[in-house]
Amino acid sequence: MLLIDLIINIPCYVLVNRYVANLGYSHQVAWTIDEQIPFIPFFSVFYALVYVFPVICFYICWPSYPLLKGAFKAFLAMGLTCLVCYVLYPVEFQLRPELNPPYGIFEQLVRFFYWADNPPYNCLPSLHVAGAFMSARMVWLYRREWAPWFFGIAVLIAMSTILIRQHYVIDVFAGLGIYLVLGNIFMPKETTQTAIAQLRID
């Protein structure tokens, strides 16, 4: 299920980025605080973590097919919603720092992300933030006692998007909004936990 999501969303993400770049215009959403946030290359580790975080969460929740099915729909809807937002309201990130050699390991990782996501469109809302919290929600529904750790990781991933200068603060809030709306639609607490409880009884 997660693989299908990636097959659909990743090529579409790249195509939308190229399309928006060719439009020749973008909206400015930077707040004053965005210019004051420090650049901390170490957080590139947490930024990279989002690419394995959903895989870990899907693996943990593997025994619950109803949860996996809801998560698949949530991730697919999340990706498509963000792509539509990128097309309708293009935003370019313009506060990337200039990186000069010698590069440490964390600076090298940041340089890779800058290269992979260039030009820096597809900002609002942040897919990193929405995906990280959607993954944590899966674990919260399946193993409530593990939830603080996974939501803690999601918070670090969200922080990384602004601390390595990939997203504006408003992108983070928009990503949280996407997660809250679609998470409650496709992975509602009551319905999902009832299915999980039945699974454990059986």
CYANA upper distance limits for C-alpha pairs under 8 A (distance plus 0.5 A):
  1 MET  CA      5 ASP  CA      6.93
  1 MET  CA     68 LEU  CA      8.28
  1 MET  CA     69 LYS  CA      8.35
  1 MET  CA     72 PHE  CA      6.41
  2 LEU  CA      6 LEU  CA      6.80
  2 LEU  CA     55 VAL  CA      7.96
  2 LEU  CA     58 PHE  CA      8.24
  2 LEU  CA     72 PHE  CA      6.99
  3 LEU  CA      7 ILE  CA      6.63
  4 ILE  CA      8 ILE  CA      6.74
  5 ASP  CA      9 ASN  CA      6.43
  5 ASP  CA     72 PHE  CA      7.65
  5 ASP  CA     75 PHE  CA      7.36
  5 ASP  CA     76 LEU  CA      6.25
  6 LEU  CA     10 ILE  CA      6.06
  7 ILE  CA     11 PRO  CA      7.40
  8 ILE  CA     12 CYS  CA      7.03
  9 ASN  CA     13 TYR  CA      6.38
  9 ASN  CA     76 LEU  CA      8.11
  9 ASN  CA     79 GLY  CA      6.52
  9 ASN  CA     80 LEU  CA      7.85
 10 ILE  CA     14 VAL  CA      6.93
 11 PRO  CA     15 LEU  CA      6.68
 12 CYS  CA     16 VAL  CA      6.47
 12 CYS  CA     83 LEU  CA      8.14
 13 TYR  CA     17 ASN  CA      6.65
 13 TYR  CA     83 LEU  CA      7.20
 13 TYR  CA    122 ASN  CA      8.33
 14 VAL  CA     18 ARG  CA      6.83
 15 LEU  CA     19 TYR  CA      6.61
 16 VAL  CA     20 VAL  CA      6.50
 16 VAL  CA     83 LEU  CA      7.44
 16 VAL  CA     86 TYR  CA      7.84
 16 VAL  CA     87 VAL  CA      7.30
 16 VAL  CA    122 ASN  CA      8.29
 17 ASN  CA     21 ALA  CA      6.62
 17 ASN  CA     86 TYR  CA      8.49
 17 ASN  CA    119 PRO  CA      8.05
 17 ASN  CA    121 TYR  CA      6.48
 17 ASN  CA    122 ASN  CA      6.58
 18 ARG  CA     22 ASN  CA      6.78
 19 TYR  CA     23 LEU  CA      7.07
 20 VAL  CA     24 GLY  CA      7.98
 20 VAL  CA     86 TYR  CA      8.08
 20 VAL  CA     87 VAL  CA      6.89
 20 VAL  CA     90 PRO  CA      6.93
 20 VAL  CA    121 TYR  CA      7.74
 21 ALA  CA     25 TYR  CA      8.19
 21 ALA  CA    119 PRO  CA      7.40
 21 ALA  CA    121 TYR  CA      7.59
 25 TYR  CA     90 PRO  CA      8.16
 26 SER  CA     89 TYR  CA      8.01
 26 SER  CA     90 PRO  CA      5.54
 26 SER  CA     91 VAL  CA      5.51
 26 SER  CA     92 GLU  CA      6.51
 27 HIS  CA     89 TYR  CA      7.51
 27 HIS  CA     90 PRO  CA      6.56
 27 HIS  CA     91 VAL  CA      5.47
 27 HIS  CA     92 GLU  CA      7.56
 28 GLN  CA     91 VAL  CA      6.90
 28 GLN  CA     92 GLU  CA      7.81
 29 VAL  CA     91 VAL  CA      7.89
 29 VAL  CA    168 TYR  CA      7.94
 29 VAL  CA    170 ILE  CA      7.83
 30 ALA  CA     34 ASP  CA      6.56
 30 ALA  CA     35 GLU  CA      8.40
 30 ALA  CA    168 TYR  CA      6.67
 30 ALA  CA    169 VAL  CA      8.24
 30 ALA  CA    170 ILE  CA      8.31
 31 TRP  CA     35 GLU  CA      7.90
 31 TRP  CA    168 TYR  CA      8.34
 31 TRP  CA    169 VAL  CA      8.14
 32 THR  CA     36 GLN  CA      7.45
 33 ILE  CA     37 ILE  CA      6.81
 33 ILE  CA    169 VAL  CA      8.50
 34 ASP  CA    162 ILE  CA      8.50
 34 ASP  CA    168 TYR  CA      6.66
 34 ASP  CA    169 VAL  CA      7.00
 35 GLU  CA     95 LEU  CA      7.75
 37 ILE  CA    162 ILE  CA      8.03
 37 ILE  CA    163 LEU  CA      7.35
 38 PRO  CA    163 LEU  CA      6.79
 39 PHE  CA     97 PRO  CA      8.14
 39 PHE  CA    163 LEU  CA      5.65
 39 PHE  CA    164 ILE  CA      6.00
 39 PHE  CA    165 ARG  CA      7.08
 40 ILE  CA    163 LEU  CA      5.91
 40 ILE  CA    164 ILE  CA      6.27
 41 PRO  CA    106 PHE  CA      5.81
 41 PRO  CA    107 GLU  CA      6.15
 41 PRO  CA    110 VAL  CA      7.09
 41 PRO  CA    163 LEU  CA      7.92
 41 PRO  CA    164 ILE  CA      6.19
 42 PHE  CA    106 PHE  CA      5.94
 42 PHE  CA    107 GLU  CA      8.39
 43 PHE  CA     47 TYR  CA      6.89
 43 PHE  CA    106 PHE  CA      8.47
 43 PHE  CA    159 MET  CA      8.38
 43 PHE  CA    160 SER  CA      5.55
 43 PHE  CA    163 LEU  CA      7.12
 43 PHE  CA    164 ILE  CA      6.95
 44 SER  CA     48 ALA  CA      6.58
 44 SER  CA    106 PHE  CA      6.86
 44 SER  CA    109 LEU  CA      6.88
 44 SER  CA    110 VAL  CA      6.47
 44 SER  CA    160 SER  CA      6.92
 44 SER  CA    164 ILE  CA      6.83
 45 VAL  CA     49 LEU  CA      6.79
 45 VAL  CA    106 PHE  CA      7.95
 45 VAL  CA    109 LEU  CA      8.41
 46 PHE  CA     50 VAL  CA      7.55
 46 PHE  CA    153 ILE  CA      8.41
 46 PHE  CA    156 LEU  CA      6.80
 46 PHE  CA    157 ILE  CA      5.61
 46 PHE  CA    160 SER  CA      6.60
 47 TYR  CA    128 HIS  CA      8.30
 47 TYR  CA    157 ILE  CA      5.90
 47 TYR  CA    158 ALA  CA      8.45
 47 TYR  CA    160 SER  CA      5.89
 47 TYR  CA    161 THR  CA      6.95
 48 ALA  CA     52 VAL  CA      8.45
 49 LEU  CA     53 PHE  CA      6.42
 49 LEU  CA    157 ILE  CA      7.83
 50 VAL  CA     54 PRO  CA      7.45
 50 VAL  CA    128 HIS  CA      7.06
 50 VAL  CA    131 GLY  CA      8.03
 50 VAL  CA    132 ALA  CA      6.68
 50 VAL  CA    157 ILE  CA      7.33
 51 TYR  CA     55 VAL  CA      8.29
 52 VAL  CA     56 ILE  CA      6.85
 53 PHE  CA     57 CYS  CA      6.83
 53 PHE  CA    132 ALA  CA      7.54
 53 PHE  CA    135 SER  CA      7.52
 54 PRO  CA     58 PHE  CA      6.51
 54 PRO  CA    131 GLY  CA      7.96
 54 PRO  CA    132 ALA  CA      7.68
 54 PRO  CA    135 SER  CA      5.75
 55 VAL  CA     59 TYR  CA      6.63
 56 ILE  CA     60 ILE  CA      6.77
 57 CYS  CA     61 CYS  CA      6.74
 57 CYS  CA    135 SER  CA      6.38
 57 CYS  CA    136 ALA  CA      7.65
 57 CYS  CA    138 MET  CA      7.18
 57 CYS  CA    139 VAL  CA      6.75
 58 PHE  CA     62 TRP  CA      6.33
 58 PHE  CA     68 LEU  CA      7.49
 58 PHE  CA    135 SER  CA      8.26
 58 PHE  CA    138 MET  CA      8.21
 60 ILE  CA    139 VAL  CA      7.80
 61 CYS  CA     67 LEU  CA      7.75
 61 CYS  CA     68 LEU  CA      7.48
 61 CYS  CA    138 MET  CA      7.60
 61 CYS  CA    139 VAL  CA      7.31
 61 CYS  CA    142 TYR  CA      6.83
 62 TRP  CA     68 LEU  CA      7.38
 64 SER  CA     68 LEU  CA      6.84
 64 SER  CA    195 ALA  CA      8.40
 64 SER  CA    196 ILE  CA      6.77
 64 SER  CA    199 LEU  CA      7.59
 65 TYR  CA     69 LYS  CA      6.50
 66 PRO  CA     70 GLY  CA      6.71
 66 PRO  CA    192 THR  CA      7.40
 66 PRO  CA    195 ALA  CA      7.19
 66 PRO  CA    196 ILE  CA      8.31
 67 LEU  CA     71 ALA  CA      6.54
 67 LEU  CA    138 MET  CA      7.76
 67 LEU  CA    187 MET  CA      7.47
 67 LEU  CA    192 THR  CA      6.63
 67 LEU  CA    195 ALA  CA      8.49
 67 LEU  CA    196 ILE  CA      8.21
 68 LEU  CA     72 PHE  CA      6.54
 69 LYS  CA     73 LYS  CA      6.92
 70 GLY  CA     74 ALA  CA      6.62
 70 GLY  CA    186 PHE  CA      5.61
 70 GLY  CA    187 MET  CA      5.83
 71 ALA  CA     75 PHE  CA      6.52
 71 ALA  CA    134 MET  CA      8.39
 71 ALA  CA    138 MET  CA      7.66
 71 ALA  CA    186 PHE  CA      7.36
 71 ALA  CA    187 MET  CA      7.00
 72 PHE  CA     76 LEU  CA      6.60
 73 LYS  CA     77 ALA  CA      6.48
 73 LYS  CA    186 PHE  CA      6.94
 74 ALA  CA     78 MET  CA      6.39
 74 ALA  CA    134 MET  CA      8.35
 74 ALA  CA    182 LEU  CA      6.40
 74 ALA  CA    183 GLY  CA      6.72
 74 ALA  CA    185 ILE  CA      8.38
 74 ALA  CA    186 PHE  CA      5.92
 74 ALA  CA    187 MET  CA      7.78
 75 PHE  CA     79 GLY  CA      6.62
 75 PHE  CA    131 GLY  CA      7.71
 75 PHE  CA    134 MET  CA      8.11
 76 LEU  CA     80 LEU  CA      6.75
 77 ALA  CA     81 THR  CA      6.39
 77 ALA  CA    182 LEU  CA      7.79
 78 MET  CA     82 CYS  CA      6.68
 78 MET  CA    127 LEU  CA      8.37
 78 MET  CA    130 ALA  CA      7.94
 78 MET  CA    131 GLY  CA      8.34
 78 MET  CA    178 ILE  CA      7.30
 78 MET  CA    179 TYR  CA      7.99
 78 MET  CA    182 LEU  CA      7.36
 79 GLY  CA     83 LEU  CA      6.70
 79 GLY  CA    127 LEU  CA      7.75
 80 LEU  CA     84 VAL  CA      6.73
 81 THR  CA     85 CYS  CA      6.83
 82 CYS  CA     86 TYR  CA      6.71
 82 CYS  CA    124 LEU  CA      8.07
 82 CYS  CA    125 PRO  CA      6.73
 82 CYS  CA    126 SER  CA      8.33
 82 CYS  CA    127 LEU  CA      7.44
 83 LEU  CA     87 VAL  CA      6.90
 83 LEU  CA    122 ASN  CA      8.15
 84 VAL  CA     88 LEU  CA      6.63
 85 CYS  CA     89 TYR  CA      6.12
 85 CYS  CA     90 PRO  CA      7.91
 85 CYS  CA    124 LEU  CA      7.54
 85 CYS  CA    125 PRO  CA      7.86
 86 TYR  CA     90 PRO  CA      5.45
 86 TYR  CA     91 VAL  CA      7.68
 86 TYR  CA    121 TYR  CA      8.31
 86 TYR  CA    122 ASN  CA      5.80
 86 TYR  CA    123 CYS  CA      7.67
 86 TYR  CA    124 LEU  CA      7.09
 86 TYR  CA    125 PRO  CA      8.40
 89 TYR  CA    124 LEU  CA      8.40
 90 PRO  CA    121 TYR  CA      7.38
 90 PRO  CA    122 ASN  CA      7.36
 90 PRO  CA    123 CYS  CA      8.22
 90 PRO  CA    124 LEU  CA      8.16
 91 VAL  CA    121 TYR  CA      6.20
 91 VAL  CA    122 ASN  CA      7.03
 91 VAL  CA    123 CYS  CA      6.25
 91 VAL  CA    124 LEU  CA      6.92
 92 GLU  CA    119 PRO  CA      8.38
 92 GLU  CA    120 PRO  CA      6.10
 92 GLU  CA    121 TYR  CA      4.93
 92 GLU  CA    122 ASN  CA      7.70
 92 GLU  CA    123 CYS  CA      7.10
 93 PHE  CA    120 PRO  CA      6.01
 93 PHE  CA    121 TYR  CA      6.86
 93 PHE  CA    123 CYS  CA      7.37
 93 PHE  CA    166 GLN  CA      7.31
 93 PHE  CA    167 HIS  CA      7.01
 93 PHE  CA    168 TYR  CA      7.80
 94 GLN  CA    120 PRO  CA      8.29
 95 LEU  CA    165 ARG  CA      7.09
 96 ARG  CA    165 ARG  CA      5.98
 96 ARG  CA    166 GLN  CA      7.68
 97 PRO  CA    165 ARG  CA      7.98
 99 LEU  CA    103 TYR  CA      8.39
 99 LEU  CA    107 GLU  CA      8.02
 99 LEU  CA    111 ARG  CA      8.31
103 TYR  CA    107 GLU  CA      5.97
103 TYR  CA    108 GLN  CA      6.46
104 GLY  CA    108 GLN  CA      6.66
105 ILE  CA    109 LEU  CA      6.84
106 PHE  CA    110 VAL  CA      6.79
107 GLU  CA    111 ARG  CA      6.60
108 GLN  CA    112 PHE  CA      6.77
109 LEU  CA    113 PHE  CA      6.97
110 VAL  CA    114 TYR  CA      6.68
110 VAL  CA    164 ILE  CA      7.49
111 ARG  CA    115 TRP  CA      6.58
112 PHE  CA    116 ALA  CA      6.57
113 PHE  CA    117 ASP  CA      6.44
114 TYR  CA    118 ASN  CA      6.49
114 TYR  CA    120 PRO  CA      8.09
117 ASP  CA    121 TYR  CA      8.24
120 PRO  CA    166 GLN  CA      8.17
122 ASN  CA    126 SER  CA      8.38
123 CYS  CA    166 GLN  CA      8.39
123 CYS  CA    167 HIS  CA      6.56
123 CYS  CA    168 TYR  CA      8.17
123 CYS  CA    171 ASP  CA      6.82
124 LEU  CA    167 HIS  CA      8.49
124 LEU  CA    170 ILE  CA      7.98
124 LEU  CA    171 ASP  CA      5.20
124 LEU  CA    174 ALA  CA      7.23
124 LEU  CA    175 GLY  CA      8.12
125 PRO  CA    170 ILE  CA      8.29
125 PRO  CA    171 ASP  CA      5.10
125 PRO  CA    172 VAL  CA      7.21
125 PRO  CA    173 PHE  CA      8.18
125 PRO  CA    174 ALA  CA      5.29
125 PRO  CA    175 GLY  CA      5.29
125 PRO  CA    178 ILE  CA      8.26
126 SER  CA    130 ALA  CA      6.89
126 SER  CA    167 HIS  CA      7.65
126 SER  CA    171 ASP  CA      5.64
126 SER  CA    172 VAL  CA      6.22
126 SER  CA    174 ALA  CA      7.32
126 SER  CA    175 GLY  CA      5.27
127 LEU  CA    131 GLY  CA      6.25
127 LEU  CA    175 GLY  CA      6.78
128 HIS  CA    132 ALA  CA      6.49
128 HIS  CA    157 ILE  CA      7.71
128 HIS  CA    158 ALA  CA      7.46
128 HIS  CA    161 THR  CA      7.96
128 HIS  CA    175 GLY  CA      8.18
129 VAL  CA    133 PHE  CA      6.77
129 VAL  CA    154 ALA  CA      7.73
129 VAL  CA    157 ILE  CA      7.31
129 VAL  CA    158 ALA  CA      5.59
129 VAL  CA    161 THR  CA      8.42
129 VAL  CA    172 VAL  CA      6.66
129 VAL  CA    175 GLY  CA      5.78
129 VAL  CA    176 LEU  CA      6.94
130 ALA  CA    134 MET  CA      6.52
130 ALA  CA    175 GLY  CA      5.08
130 ALA  CA    176 LEU  CA      6.12
130 ALA  CA    177 GLY  CA      8.39
130 ALA  CA    178 ILE  CA      6.69
130 ALA  CA    179 TYR  CA      5.44
131 GLY  CA    135 SER  CA      6.59
131 GLY  CA    179 TYR  CA      7.96
132 ALA  CA    136 ALA  CA      6.84
132 ALA  CA    153 ILE  CA      8.44
132 ALA  CA    154 ALA  CA      5.45
132 ALA  CA    157 ILE  CA      7.42
132 ALA  CA    158 ALA  CA      8.21
133 PHE  CA    137 ARG  CA      6.59
133 PHE  CA    151 PHE  CA      7.21
133 PHE  CA    154 ALA  CA      5.97
133 PHE  CA    155 VAL  CA      8.46
133 PHE  CA    176 LEU  CA      8.01
133 PHE  CA    179 TYR  CA      7.08
134 MET  CA    138 MET  CA      7.12
134 MET  CA    179 TYR  CA      6.42
134 MET  CA    183 GLY  CA      6.93
135 SER  CA    139 VAL  CA      7.46
136 ALA  CA    140 TRP  CA      6.70
136 ALA  CA    147 ALA  CA      7.24
136 ALA  CA    150 PHE  CA      5.66
136 ALA  CA    151 PHE  CA      5.89
136 ALA  CA    154 ALA  CA      7.24
137 ARG  CA    141 LEU  CA      6.66
137 ARG  CA    147 ALA  CA      8.17
137 ARG  CA    151 PHE  CA      8.29
137 ARG  CA    183 GLY  CA      8.10
138 MET  CA    142 TYR  CA      6.76
138 MET  CA    187 MET  CA      8.45
139 VAL  CA    143 ARG  CA      5.87
139 VAL  CA    144 ARG  CA      7.32
139 VAL  CA    146 TRP  CA      7.40
139 VAL  CA    147 ALA  CA      6.46
139 VAL  CA    150 PHE  CA      7.80
140 TRP  CA    144 ARG  CA      5.12
140 TRP  CA    145 GLU  CA      8.10
140 TRP  CA    146 TRP  CA      7.38
140 TRP  CA    147 ALA  CA      5.11
141 LEU  CA    189 LYS  CA      7.28
141 LEU  CA    192 THR  CA      7.59
141 LEU  CA    193 GLN  CA      6.76
142 TYR  CA    193 GLN  CA      7.79
142 TYR  CA    196 ILE  CA      7.41
143 ARG  CA    147 ALA  CA      7.27
146 TRP  CA    150 PHE  CA      7.20
147 ALA  CA    151 PHE  CA      6.45
148 PRO  CA    152 GLY  CA      6.38
149 TRP  CA    153 ILE  CA      6.87
150 PHE  CA    154 ALA  CA      6.77
151 PHE  CA    155 VAL  CA      6.69
152 GLY  CA    156 LEU  CA      6.92
153 ILE  CA    157 ILE  CA      6.73
154 ALA  CA    158 ALA  CA      6.68
155 VAL  CA    159 MET  CA      6.66
156 LEU  CA    160 SER  CA      6.60
157 ILE  CA    161 THR  CA      7.14
158 ALA  CA    162 ILE  CA      7.93
158 ALA  CA    172 VAL  CA      7.13
159 MET  CA    163 LEU  CA      6.62
160 SER  CA    164 ILE  CA      6.36
161 THR  CA    165 ARG  CA      6.82
161 THR  CA    166 GLN  CA      5.76
161 THR  CA    167 HIS  CA      5.89
161 THR  CA    168 TYR  CA      8.50
161 THR  CA    172 VAL  CA      8.35
162 ILE  CA    166 GLN  CA      6.30
162 ILE  CA    167 HIS  CA      5.62
162 ILE  CA    168 TYR  CA      6.63
162 ILE  CA    169 VAL  CA      7.20
167 HIS  CA    171 ASP  CA      6.56
167 HIS  CA    172 VAL  CA      7.84
168 TYR  CA    172 VAL  CA      7.46
169 VAL  CA    173 PHE  CA      7.24
170 ILE  CA    174 ALA  CA      6.61
171 ASP  CA    175 GLY  CA      6.59
172 VAL  CA    176 LEU  CA      6.78
173 PHE  CA    177 GLY  CA      6.72
174 ALA  CA    178 ILE  CA      6.80
175 GLY  CA    179 TYR  CA      6.78
176 LEU  CA    180 LEU  CA      6.65
177 GLY  CA    181 VAL  CA      6.71
178 ILE  CA    182 LEU  CA      6.50
178 ILE  CA    183 GLY  CA      8.44
179 TYR  CA    183 GLY  CA      5.85
180 LEU  CA    184 ASN  CA      6.60
181 VAL  CA    185 ILE  CA      6.85
182 LEU  CA    186 PHE  CA      6.49
182 LEU  CA    187 MET  CA      8.33
183 GLY  CA    187 MET  CA      5.74
183 GLY  CA    188 PRO  CA      7.40
184 ASN  CA    188 PRO  CA      5.17
184 ASN  CA    189 LYS  CA      7.75
187 MET  CA    191 THR  CA      8.26
187 MET  CA    192 THR  CA      6.76
188 PRO  CA    192 THR  CA      6.45
189 LYS  CA    193 GLN  CA      6.45
190 GLU  CA    194 THR  CA      6.61
191 THR  CA    195 ALA  CA      6.93
192 THR  CA    196 ILE  CA      6.77
193 GLN  CA    197 ALA  CA      6.49
194 THR  CA    198 GLN  CA      6.73
195 ALA  CA    199 LEU  CA      6.72
196 ILE  CA    200 ARG  CA      6.92
197 ALA  CA    201 ILE  CA      6.84
198 GLN  CA    202 ASP  CA      6.70
